[in-house]
């Protein structure tokens, strides 16, 4: 199986303390509002799309930013 195909089929999941992660993201990107960072379980794609739009970045970049915020809150 092609690794790129596998990557697309695996949905991104938010793990850990989202409240702490969202505060970290707001420090890094002050333009993000609470509404931009609103997250409900199973709605990762909605969150990612809002962040892509607000930060003018691609999905992969947003995922990396979110993963970095998670690592910084551990």
N, C-alpha and C positions, 0 to 999 in steps of 0.2 A: 504494500500500500504506500502511496505517495505521502510523505510527511506533511506536505502542504494541504492535501485533501483532508487528512486527519485533523489538522489544526482548525480548519473551517467548520468541521462537524462538532468539535468540542466547544460548547458554549462557555463563555467567561463567567466565572462565579466570584462573587464578593465573599471574602472570608474575614474572620476576625471582628474587631470592634469598629463598625462603620462610623459611629459617632466620632471616635478619635481620628479615624482616617480622613473623614470629611473636614474636620478642623485643621488637620495638617495640609490638606489640599487648599483650604481657604487662606492659610498663611502663605503658601506658595503662589496662589493665584487669587489675589484679593477681589478680582472681578466676579468670582463665583459666589452666588447667593445660596441661601438655604434651599430655595426652590430648585436651583440647578442641581444640588447635591442630594435631593430627596431620593431615598432608595427604599423600595419594598422588595422583599424576598421574591425571587423569580423574575424581577423586572430589570435585570442587569442591562439588557439591550437598550431600554428606554433611558437609563442613566448614561450609558456610554454615548448614545446619540446626542443627548443634551450637552454633554461635555465636549464632544466633537464640534458641535455648532458654536458653543460659547468660546472655546479656546482656539478654534480654527485649526484643529489638528486631526490627523487620521486616526482611525480606530486603534491600530497597533500602538501608536504613540500614547493614546489615552490609557490603554491597558498597562503600558509600562509605567506611566505616571501614577496610576492607582496602585500598582504593585509596589512601587517605591514608597508611596505614602504608607502602605501597610507595613513594610519592613521598618520604616522609621517610627512606627507606633508600638512596635513589639518590645 
